Amino acid sequence: MSTKNLARTVIEGGRGGGNRRERRDSNVLERRWEAQTSARLLKGADAEAVIYERRPSVPREFRDKLGPAQRWLAAQVGRPWNTVRSELTQRFDTRTTAGRHILYDHLLPLVEGRRWPSLTEFTVNGAGILQRKPPRRLRWKYERPYTPSAREQCWLAARRVGLRGRVYFWFLQTDSGAFRQDHRLTPAEVTRFLALPPSYREQCDAFRAAPPSPAA
């Protein structure tokens, strides 16, 4: 149940769902071990050799209710950040563990995300005013499969290229299907090879198992 006290409202989330499941699982293990141990004692097992297993340690993990605080912070957009930051420190008592956790681990990183810049949702402009960052648009980069030309296939033939140190060498296929090192590439051949797309160069790598796919 939320209250008008923002600091009280934020920390009312209780334990996280995964943490509750881990706690229940530890109780199940403890009861199972107790039942097995008690059964051994009833069957006449040596009492000195029987040990009741301890319950697995499950640390506490809380699901902080951050929505009210984040909405409050969003409502402060357009105000001086120093003033907003001062009000945050007044609302959350940094003398308590909960207050420090909410303020320094959740709210301030939304603006001052020095450790995790990708988590910041707000920014402070040159005049010191709190602003919301524009939403990021995720763009998927799709690289089409590269089809080598007939000239490139003829040039590479069944050879591969391997890098040893800083020198590129040709590798020729033997009768057994393996590749053996041959002479080094000339500077012109190195330039021509590096002009190929990286994905296709990986297919022509002598130290890879998969052979380069021929053109359809």
N, C-alpha and C positions, 0 to 999 in steps of 0.2 A: 504494500500500500504506500503510495507516494505521499510525501509531505511537502510543505512549503519550504522546508530546509533543503536546499539543493544538495548539500554535502551528505545528508542522511538519505536522500532519495537515490543518489548515485550508487551507493554501496549496498542496496537492498536486493541485489540479484541472487545472492546465495551461492551455493556450490554449482560448478558447471555440470552439464549433463554427463559428459564423459567421466568426470571425476566421481560422480555418484555411482555410475556403473562399475568403476574400478573398486570402489568401496564395497559394493554389494558382492562383487566377485571375490574379494578378499574374505568376506564373511562366509561365503560358500566354501571356500578352501579350508577355512579354519574349522567349520562344522564337519566337513568331510574327514579331515585329519583326526579330529576328536573321535568321530565314530569309528574309524579304522583302528585307532589306538585302543579305544575301549573294547572293541571286539577282540583284539589280540590279548588283552588282559583277561577277558572272560574265558578265553581258550587256554589259559594257563601259561602265557608267555612270561619270561623273566621280567619282573617289574623294573629291575635296574637297567635293563637294556631298552626299555620302552621310553620314548621321549615324545611329549606332545609338541608338535611343530608350532612355532609362533606364527601369528598372522602376518602376511606380507605387509610391509610398510607402504601406505598410500598417502603421499603428501596432499595437502589441501590445495585445491585450485578453485577459485571463485569466478563466477560469471558476473562481472561488474555491469551494472545497469547504467550505461553511459549515454543513452539517448537523451535524457533531459539536459545533461550538461552540454552535450554537443549542440542541441537546439538552442540553448542559452548562448553559447559561444557564437553560433551563426547569427543570432539576433543582434550581436554587438558589432557587426560589420559596418564600417563607416565611422566608428569611434576611435580615438587614439588608443593604440595598443598598450602603452604604458598604463593608462587608466584601467583598461580591461584587465590587464595582468595583475594590477594591484587589487582589484575587486576579487579576482580568483583566489589570490592568497589570503584574502580576508574571509572568503566563504569556506575554504578548505584549510583546516587546522594542520599545518605542516609539523606540529609537535606530535601528531599521531601517525601511526603506520598507515592507516587507511587514507588519511589526508595526503600524505606524501605520495602514496602509490597512485591515487587518482590524479593528482596535480602533475607530478613529474613524469609518470609513466604513460598517461593517457591524454591529458588535455594540452599541456604545453607542447608536446611533440607534434600536435596538429598544426601548430604555428611555428615553433622553433625546432623543426625536425633536423637537428644537426647530426644526430646519430643515424636516423633513418629518413633521409629526405623524401623518399617515395611515399611516406605516410602523411606528409603535410597536406592539409586541405585548405589552409589559409596562408596568407602572406602579409607582410607589412611593407607598404610602399615607402618611397623616399621621405614623405612627410610624416611618417610614423603612424599612418592610419591602417587599421585592420581591414584587409580585403580578402575576398574569397578567390581562390585560384580557379581558373577556367577548367572545366572538366576535360580530362584526358581522353583522347580517342585512340583506342587500340586498333592498330592497323596490322593485319596479318600479311606477312611478306611471303608470297608464293613464288617459288623458283621453278620454272618449267624445266622438265628434263632436257638436257642438252643432247642434240643429235649431231655428231661430228660429220663434217663434209666428207665426200669421197677422197679428196686430196689429203685430208688429215688422217683418215683411216689408212690410206696407202702409205703415208709417211710413218705412222706409228707401227703399222703392220701388227705383228704379234709381240712386239717388244713392249717392255715397261721401263719406267724411269724410277730410279731410287736415289735418295739423297743420303750421302755418307759424309757427315760433317757439314761442309759447305760446298761440296762438289756433287754434281749430278752425274749419274752413270746410267748407261743403257743396261738392261737385263734381258737376256735372250732365253726363250723357253727351250728346255731340253726334251729328249724323247720321253722321259719319265713324267713330264708335266710340270716339273719344278723350273725355277728360273735361276740362271747363273749370271754373275756380273760380267759385263763386257767393258768396252772402252767408254771414256767419259764423253759427255756432250760438249760440242763446241759452243762458244758464246752465242752464236746465231741460233743454234738448236735450243739452248736454254731460254733465250728470249721468246722463241716460238712456242716452247712448251708452257712457259709462264703466262702466255697470252690466252691460253685455254681457260675456260671457266673452272673455278676451284672444285666444283662437284665432279667434273669430268677428270680433273687431274688426280683426284683421290682414287677414281676407278683405275687409273693407269699407274698407281703407285705399286712398285715392285714388292713392297712389304705388306700388301693387303691380299687377302685370300681370294676375293671375288674378282674375276676378270672383267675388263671393260666390255660393256654391252655393245654389240654391233648395231649399226643403223638399221631401221626397219626398211 
